[in-house]
Amino acid sequence: MAASRGHGGQGPRKAARRDLLRRAGALAAAAVFAPRLAAAQTFNATTISQAAQEARRDAGRLALRADNLLRLTVADGPERGASAVRRFRIEQASLARDLAAIFNSRVSEDDWLLVVPTRELNLALTMQPLVIRLAPTSGDVEAAIRQPLPQIEPLAGDTAEDVLLTIVLGALGLPRHVALFEQLRNDRDLAAATEGAAGALKSERYGLAAFELERLMRVMVLPSTVAAIAGDLGKNAVRTLYKSLAVRFVPFVGWTLFDTWLLATIYYNRDTTAPVLR
């Protein structure tokens, strides 16, 4: 009887000891792995290269300069002189060269995505599989600077929306191919954007026009629009489109500099486009 009672008392004690050891082991494992998990979830100055941090800061400062250039270009909208176009040509050259210096000499291409603002990250990630540099070379920048603003001659029957679409295609390095042009002008989202921009320009609301031009450009890079361009002009046309965005640093400063180029082109062609844009 006594032996039986002693055996029965050891069982619960052993079970309790095993449970205590399991709990202690779990706590020890948690103590070992917790710092690693915390480190993996922490994003701070030690997890991004110093060069990338400086590039983000300086690209941000240049983006503010681009914003100011757009503001001045918008303010000059009611004037009929050439001062806005001259200023744009000078300032875009300075901005583009300064931006090119950052990405071609001061920060590794491996870190470029760290400099892309979140609202343009989808564009940058779309360009990557096509093996297109997110930032242009210095040679590409100089070639773009030397390129004159296009001269637009509206075709018979062109509307204001047709003229704007022609300017946008030219800005992207794409021809006004009849089949593609018809497909784009009949796209509901694109039609709404071109109508909004054309209406703002006709009423001389140039600030609103700038917003509508950005809206138009964002529609131009939607997957459906890019697919239409590829289907009509081929895959090389898509590469040309994205390179046209890269040379104006859209992945890094947004659409500000590109939209200022569009406004400057519209101002430059006021005489020839007056019958449809006034």
One Martini backbone bead per residue (centre of mass of N, CA, C, O) as a GRO file, in nm:
protein
  278
    1MET     BB    1   0.058   0.061  -0.022
    2ALA     BB    2   0.298   0.253   0.012
    3ALA     BB    3   0.420   0.209  -0.273
    4SER     BB    4   0.171   0.302  -0.425
    5ARG     BB    5   0.170   0.595  -0.317
    6GLY     BB    6   0.459   0.677  -0.415
    7HIS     BB    7   0.413   0.636  -0.724
    8GLY     BB    8   0.169   0.832  -0.748
    9GLY     BB    9   0.336   1.096  -0.656
   10GLN     BB   10   0.557   1.111  -0.889
   11GLY     BB   11   0.395   1.167  -1.145
   12PRO     BB   12   0.301   1.466  -1.103
   13ARG     BB   13   0.588   1.578  -1.053
   14LYS     BB   14   0.706   1.509  -1.335
   15ALA     BB   15   0.498   1.663  -1.504
   16ALA     BB   16   0.557   1.941  -1.379
   17ARG     BB   17   0.859   1.947  -1.459
   18ARG     BB   18   0.821   1.927  -1.767
   19ASP     BB   19   0.649   2.183  -1.795
   20LEU     BB   20   0.862   2.380  -1.683
   21LEU     BB   21   1.080   2.319  -1.898
   22ARG     BB   22   0.917   2.404  -2.145
   23ARG     BB   23   0.874   2.699  -2.061
   24ALA     BB   24   1.170   2.775  -2.033
   25GLY     BB   25   1.248   2.712  -2.326
   26ALA     BB   26   1.055   2.915  -2.459
   27LEU     BB   27   1.172   3.169  -2.324
   28ALA     BB   28   1.460   3.137  -2.430
   29ALA     BB   29   1.390   3.148  -2.733
   30ALA     BB   30   1.258   3.427  -2.727
   31ALA     BB   31   1.514   3.578  -2.628
   32VAL     BB   32   1.685   3.509  -2.884
   33PHE     BB   33   1.474   3.604  -3.129
   34ALA     BB   34   1.364   3.888  -3.069
   35PRO     BB   35   1.599   4.074  -3.170
   36ARG     BB   36   1.583   3.977  -3.464
   37LEU     BB   37   1.294   4.064  -3.524
   38ALA     BB   38   1.325   4.360  -3.450
   39ALA     BB   39   1.546   4.423  -3.660
   40ALA     BB   40   1.375   4.340  -3.915
   41GLN     BB   41   1.142   4.574  -3.840
   42THR     BB   42   1.362   4.792  -3.862
   43PHE     BB   43   1.369   5.137  -3.997
   44ASN     BB   44   1.673   5.309  -4.048
   45ALA     BB   45   1.976   5.466  -4.087
   46THR     BB   46   2.123   5.169  -4.085
   47THR     BB   47   1.945   5.048  -4.353
   48ILE     BB   48   2.071   5.291  -4.517
   49SER     BB   49   2.255   5.448  -4.712
   50GLN     BB   50   2.413   5.743  -4.713
   51ALA     BB   51   2.382   5.802  -5.015
   52ALA     BB   52   2.073   5.762  -5.026
   53GLN     BB   53   1.997   5.980  -4.825
   54GLU     BB   54   2.124   6.217  -4.982
   55ALA     BB   55   1.964   6.171  -5.243
   56ARG     BB   56   1.684   6.217  -5.124
   57ARG     BB   57   1.733   6.504  -5.030
   58ASP     BB   58   1.828   6.632  -5.305
   59ALA     BB   59   1.587   6.545  -5.476
   60GLY     BB   60   1.383   6.703  -5.307
   61ARG     BB   61   1.497   6.984  -5.365
   62LEU     BB   62   1.460   6.965  -5.676
   63ALA     BB   63   1.154   6.920  -5.667
   64LEU     BB   64   1.097   7.204  -5.555
   65ARG     BB   65   1.207   7.351  -5.801
   66ALA     BB   66   1.003   7.228  -5.997
   67ASP     BB   67   0.754   7.342  -5.859
   68ASN     BB   68   0.833   7.641  -5.905
   69LEU     BB   69   0.839   7.630  -6.211
   70LEU     BB   70   0.543   7.561  -6.244
   71ARG     BB   71   0.428   7.808  -6.100
   72LEU     BB   72   0.552   8.019  -6.297
   73THR     BB   73   0.422   7.903  -6.555
   74VAL     BB   74   0.132   7.942  -6.467
   75ALA     BB   75   0.149   8.254  -6.414
   76ASP     BB   76   0.224   8.302  -6.736
   77GLY     BB   77  -0.027   8.221  -6.903
   78PRO     BB   78  -0.173   8.505  -6.979
   79GLU     BB   79   0.065   8.552  -7.132
   80ARG     BB   80   0.225   8.617  -7.471
   81GLY     BB   81   0.501   8.564  -7.422
   82ALA     BB   82   0.846   8.407  -7.390
   83SER     BB   83   0.938   8.377  -7.088
   84ALA     BB   84   0.846   8.092  -7.002
   85VAL     BB   85   1.010   7.935  -7.211
   86ARG     BB   86   1.290   8.040  -7.139
   87ARG     BB   87   1.291   7.952  -6.846
   88PHE     BB   88   1.252   7.654  -6.893
   89ARG     BB   89   1.510   7.597  -7.055
   90ILE     BB   90   1.703   7.678  -6.829
   91GLU     BB   91   1.592   7.516  -6.579
   92GLN     BB   92   1.587   7.228  -6.696
   93ALA     BB   93   1.890   7.205  -6.734
   94SER     BB   94   1.975   7.238  -6.440
   95LEU     BB   95   1.803   7.014  -6.315
   96ALA     BB   96   1.898   6.772  -6.489
   97ARG     BB   97   2.199   6.790  -6.417
   98ASP     BB   98   2.170   6.761  -6.110
   99LEU     BB   99   2.026   6.486  -6.116
  100ALA     BB  100   2.240   6.331  -6.278
  101ALA     BB  101   2.466   6.360  -6.067
  102ILE     BB  102   2.338   6.186  -5.851
  103PHE     BB  103   2.286   5.907  -6.026
  104ASN     BB  104   2.591   5.893  -6.172
  105SER     BB  105   2.792   5.958  -5.888
  106ARG     BB  106   2.643   5.920  -5.575
  107VAL     BB  107   2.461   5.660  -5.649
  108SER     BB  108   2.357   5.356  -5.661
  109GLU     BB  109   2.151   5.168  -5.855
  110ASP     BB  110   2.064   4.978  -5.616
  111ASP     BB  111   1.937   5.257  -5.461
  112TRP     BB  112   1.711   5.400  -5.628
  113LEU     BB  113   1.443   5.299  -5.496
  114LEU     BB  114   1.498   5.468  -5.227
  115VAL     BB  115   1.428   5.750  -5.391
  116VAL     BB  116   1.149   5.676  -5.449
  117PRO     BB  117   0.850   5.777  -5.433
  118THR     BB  118   0.562   5.622  -5.347
  119ARG     BB  119   0.378   5.736  -5.589
  120GLU     BB  120   0.617   5.613  -5.806
  121LEU     BB  121   0.673   5.305  -5.758
  122ASN     BB  122   0.503   5.162  -5.973
  123LEU     BB  123   0.652   5.276  -6.214
  124ALA     BB  124   0.935   5.167  -6.143
  125LEU     BB  125   0.849   4.862  -6.133
  126THR     BB  126   0.758   4.855  -6.433
  127MET     BB  127   1.043   4.926  -6.561
  128GLN     BB  128   1.247   4.708  -6.463
  129PRO     BB  129   1.183   4.452  -6.652
  130LEU     BB  130   1.283   4.638  -6.913
  131VAL     BB  131   1.563   4.754  -6.864
  132ILE     BB  132   1.524   5.055  -6.739
  133ARG     BB  133   1.641   5.337  -6.654
  134LEU     BB  134   1.540   5.557  -6.408
  135ALA     BB  135   1.799   5.709  -6.497
  136PRO     BB  136   1.974   5.910  -6.684
  137THR     BB  137   2.216   5.992  -6.862
  138SER     BB  138   2.407   6.254  -6.941
  139GLY     BB  139   2.364   6.220  -7.247
  140ASP     BB  140   2.053   6.215  -7.241
  141VAL     BB  141   2.019   6.494  -7.121
  142GLU     BB  142   2.163   6.661  -7.339
  143ALA     BB  143   1.978   6.573  -7.569
  144ALA     BB  144   1.713   6.687  -7.444
  145ILE     BB  145   1.804   6.984  -7.421
  146ARG     BB  146   1.858   7.024  -7.736
  147GLN     BB  147   1.572   6.977  -7.780
  148PRO     BB  148   1.318   7.107  -7.923
  149LEU     BB  149   1.028   7.227  -7.931
  150PRO     BB  150   0.746   7.143  -8.065
  151GLN     BB  151   0.569   7.176  -8.368
  152ILE     BB  152   0.223   7.251  -8.407
  153GLU     BB  153  -0.010   7.118  -8.661
  154PRO     BB  154  -0.315   7.120  -8.710
  155LEU     BB  155  -0.558   6.939  -8.830
  156ALA     BB  156  -0.820   6.888  -8.999
  157GLY     BB  157  -1.064   6.873  -8.739
  158ASP     BB  158  -0.931   6.945  -8.492
  159THR     BB  159  -0.924   6.940  -8.159
  160ALA     BB  160  -0.816   7.016  -7.855
  161GLU     BB  161  -0.776   6.719  -7.775
  162ASP     BB  162  -0.600   6.642  -8.019
  163VAL     BB  163  -0.367   6.834  -7.961
  164LEU     BB  164  -0.293   6.723  -7.682
  165LEU     BB  165  -0.238   6.432  -7.775
  166THR     BB  166  -0.010   6.508  -7.967
  167ILE     BB  167   0.178   6.628  -7.753
  168VAL     BB  168   0.200   6.375  -7.575
  169LEU     BB  169   0.316   6.184  -7.785
  170GLY     BB  170   0.568   6.355  -7.839
  171ALA     BB  171   0.676   6.344  -7.542
  172LEU     BB  172   0.694   6.010  -7.581
  173GLY     BB  173   0.799   5.947  -7.883
  174LEU     BB  174   0.525   5.935  -8.051
  175PRO     BB  175   0.321   5.876  -8.300
  176ARG     BB  176   0.043   5.970  -8.513
  177HIS     BB  177  -0.136   5.708  -8.530
  178VAL     BB  178  -0.438   5.647  -8.643
  179ALA     BB  179  -0.533   5.395  -8.483
  180LEU     BB  180  -0.430   5.484  -8.206
  181PHE     BB  181  -0.568   5.761  -8.189
  182GLU     BB  182  -0.857   5.649  -8.193
  183GLN     BB  183  -0.832   5.470  -7.943
  184LEU     BB  184  -0.757   5.697  -7.741
  185ARG     BB  185  -0.998   5.901  -7.792
  186ASN     BB  186  -1.209   5.652  -7.700
  187ASP     BB  187  -1.113   5.664  -7.422
  188ARG     BB  188  -1.265   5.746  -7.138
  189ASP     BB  189  -1.036   5.843  -6.948
  190LEU     BB  190  -0.881   6.009  -7.162
  191ALA     BB  191  -1.111   6.194  -7.247
  192ALA     BB  192  -1.155   6.327  -6.970
  193ALA     BB  193  -0.868   6.445  -6.944
  194THR     BB  194  -0.859   6.615  -7.207
  195GLU     BB  195  -1.111   6.783  -7.147
  196GLY     BB  196  -1.008   6.910  -6.886
  197ALA     BB  197  -0.757   7.049  -7.006
  198ALA     BB  198  -0.894   7.206  -7.235
  199GLY     BB  199  -1.089   7.370  -7.058
  200ALA     BB  200  -0.872   7.515  -6.888
  201LEU     BB  201  -0.725   7.655  -7.124
  202LYS     BB  202  -0.966   7.814  -7.245
  203SER     BB  203  -1.014   7.957  -6.945
  204GLU     BB  204  -0.727   8.022  -6.816
  205ARG     BB  205  -0.668   7.768  -6.606
  206TYR     BB  206  -0.352   7.677  -6.536
  207GLY     BB  207  -0.361   7.523  -6.274
  208LEU     BB  208  -0.571   7.316  -6.363
  209ALA     BB  209  -0.415   7.220  -6.611
  210ALA     BB  210  -0.185   7.088  -6.456
  211PHE     BB  211  -0.358   6.873  -6.319
  212GLU     BB  212  -0.478   6.752  -6.585
  213LEU     BB  213  -0.207   6.666  -6.707
  214GLU     BB  214  -0.140   6.460  -6.492
  215ARG     BB  215  -0.386   6.290  -6.533
  216LEU     BB  216  -0.323   6.222  -6.827
  217MET     BB  217  -0.047   6.080  -6.773
  218ARG     BB  218  -0.154   5.856  -6.587
  219VAL     BB  219  -0.328   5.729  -6.811
  220MET     BB  220  -0.090   5.670  -7.015
  221VAL     BB  221   0.033   5.446  -6.784
  222LEU     BB  222  -0.168   5.252  -6.806
  223PRO     BB  223  -0.201   4.930  -6.895
  224SER     BB  224  -0.411   4.978  -7.125
  225THR     BB  225  -0.250   5.195  -7.278
  226VAL     BB  226   0.014   5.041  -7.317
  227ALA     BB  227  -0.117   4.806  -7.473
  228ALA     BB  228  -0.212   4.978  -7.712
  229ILE     BB  229   0.067   5.071  -7.800
  230ALA     BB  230   0.191   4.789  -7.842
  231GLY     BB  231  -0.024   4.684  -8.049
  232ASP     BB  232   0.050   4.916  -8.269
  233LEU     BB  233   0.386   4.981  -8.228
  234GLY     BB  234   0.514   4.809  -8.015
  235LYS     BB  235   0.751   4.741  -7.770
  236ASN     BB  236   0.947   4.979  -7.832
  237ALA     BB  237   0.742   5.202  -7.760
  238VAL     BB  238   0.741   5.147  -7.458
  239ARG     BB  239   1.035   5.216  -7.410
  240THR     BB  240   1.014   5.505  -7.512
  241LEU     BB  241   0.816   5.604  -7.305
  242TYR     BB  242   0.988   5.547  -7.045
  243LYS     BB  243   1.236   5.713  -7.133
  244SER     BB  244   1.081   5.986  -7.138
  245LEU     BB  245   1.041   5.983  -6.830
  246ALA     BB  246   1.333   5.947  -6.728
  247VAL     BB  247   1.460   6.214  -6.860
  248ARG     BB  248   1.243   6.368  -6.643
  249PHE     BB  249   1.236   6.219  -6.357
  250VAL     BB  250   0.961   6.089  -6.264
  251PRO     BB  251   1.045   5.869  -6.044
  252PHE     BB  252   1.168   6.121  -5.848
  253VAL     BB  253   0.968   6.405  -5.911
  254GLY     BB  254   0.755   6.337  -6.087
  255TRP     BB  255   0.535   6.542  -6.304
  256THR     BB  256   0.630   6.836  -6.298
  257LEU     BB  257   0.842   6.863  -6.530
  258PHE     BB  258   0.667   6.741  -6.751
  259ASP     BB  259   0.426   6.943  -6.729
  260THR     BB  260   0.596   7.192  -6.794
  261TRP     BB  261   0.665   7.103  -7.077
  262LEU     BB  262   0.374   7.105  -7.179
  263LEU     BB  263   0.314   7.403  -7.125
  264ALA     BB  264   0.546   7.517  -7.296
  265THR     BB  265   0.441   7.393  -7.560
  266ILE     BB  266   0.170   7.538  -7.563
  267TYR     BB  267   0.284   7.825  -7.566
  268TYR     BB  268   0.467   7.791  -7.823
  269ASN     BB  269   0.176   7.708  -7.993
  270ARG     BB  270  -0.039   7.941  -7.998
  271ASP     BB  271  -0.064   8.032  -8.293
  272THR     BB  272  -0.143   7.744  -8.421
  273THR     BB  273  -0.374   7.668  -8.179
  274ALA     BB  274  -0.588   7.894  -8.144
  275PRO     BB  275  -0.850   7.782  -8.294
  276VAL     BB  276  -0.876   7.543  -8.048
  277LEU     BB  277  -0.755   7.693  -7.761
  278ARG     BB  278  -0.981   7.954  -7.757
   0.00000   0.00000   0.00000
